Amino acid sequence: MAIGALDAAAAYGRAMKTAGPSMGGLGDMASAGSGAAGAAGGSFGSMVESMVTDASSSLRTAEAESAKQVAGKGDLIDVVTAMGAAETALDTVVAVRDRVVSAYSEIMRMQI
């Protein structure tokens, strides 16, 4: 499965729109430039930071639900739901990391 540059830019734009105005930081510098990053109003770094934070909170929630279940106070459905959400969040972060590393490697192979 190949992801083209336009697909990646469109996905980044959708992610920035769903993240909303809560993603500040370097986005102000990005909006000064032209292109998709300026139109989105946020930076890639803040988007990745948000994804990692969300994945971490999902993993903590899943761990807490598992502990409740082991103690006999939790519901199995809640554990399965939390584990599914945590797995999806972690898979997303790993996929983004893999694509960034792949893109970096490809850029480093380019001749100047």
Secondary structure, DSSP 8 states (H G I E B T S, - for coil): ----HHHHHHHHHHHHHHHGGG--TTHHHHHHS-SHHHHHTS-HHHHHHHHHHHHHHHHHHHHHHHHHHHHT-S-HHHHHHHHHHHHHHHHHHHHHHHHHHHHHHHHHHS--
